Amino acid sequence: MFVQTNTIQAVKSYFKERLQDHFSESELKFMFKETAMARLNLTASEYVLCDTNLLSESDLLFFRSVVKRLLSNEPFQYIIGKTFFFGLEIATDSRALIPRPETEELVDWITQEFPKNSSIRIADICTGSGCIALALKSYFSNAQVFATDISQEALLLTQENAKKLNLSITTLLSDAKIPDSAVSSQLQNSEIWVSNPPYIPMKEKIEMRENVLAFEPHLALFVSNEDPLIFYREIGKNAHLNLKSGGKLFFEIHEDLSKEIVDILKLIGFVNMEMRKDLQGKMRMIKAEKP
């Protein structure tokens, strides 16, 4: 056996010993706690008192498999199958990107634009796991929310998350780069369009962490070096056609391409551009208004 006893404390020590060269102490504590609570169906208060609890052989093998997967650089959110986003538990797997904190900041910005009880129409383009659409629906409970993606698998994940969270949104299969009249007709007269589209040029692959490259869907990450702003241009044009006058378009953006994105949106006809930095001080989001 890979541990001396089958207590949770022994497995916790094994977990730390095997992974301490790869993660900080706070990361290890968080990951073990989340894994234990999920696998053993423990509450937070029960976890505090569980060190002497005995584990079954299948539980021991499960914890060992988690260690092996972490050592292979698999993201913890995929291993545990969930993450928290804007207070919601979002299921995560390789069908879509793992929701990031900066995207949560974008959602928070949007919630400041309209009263909470507004009966507005919201379109989330390139929805992935559905985290943005579902977070906005959870806040604007009277809103009609549409979530589009080119990936049928991502939309299935969005639908699973919506069902689990008991939030009603409409999912639409659509390529954000190619206008679809049937989809656009459902998104007309919207107050908000939002998108966290692919925006990393292929040339930056070499700078990406291995756990991202090996496990997260490249379709949702990368764009060509020749036209890295294609999604901003095409989504921007479609948003300008379908937003109400005074409607708002929000993007998560590449920090190095903010000026170029502003120029594109100005050419399309948007006004009152505003950019914001994320908590790391990087220029990562933009708001534009349809006149």
Secondary structure, DSSP 8 states (H G I E B T S, - for coil): --SSSSBHHHHHHHHHHHHTTTS-HHHHHHHHHHHHHHHHT--HHHHHT-TT-B--HHHHHHHHHHHHHHHTT--HHHHHTEEEETTEEEE--TTS----HHHHHHHHHHHTSS-TT---EEEEES-TTSHHHHHHHHHSTT-EEEEEES-HHHHHHHHHHHHHHT---EEEE--TTS--HHHHHHHTTEEEEEE----EEGGGGGGS-HHHHHHS-GGGTEE-SS-TTHHHHHHHHHHHHHEEEEEEEEEE--GGGHHHHHHHHHHHT-EEEEEEE-TTS-EEEEEEE--
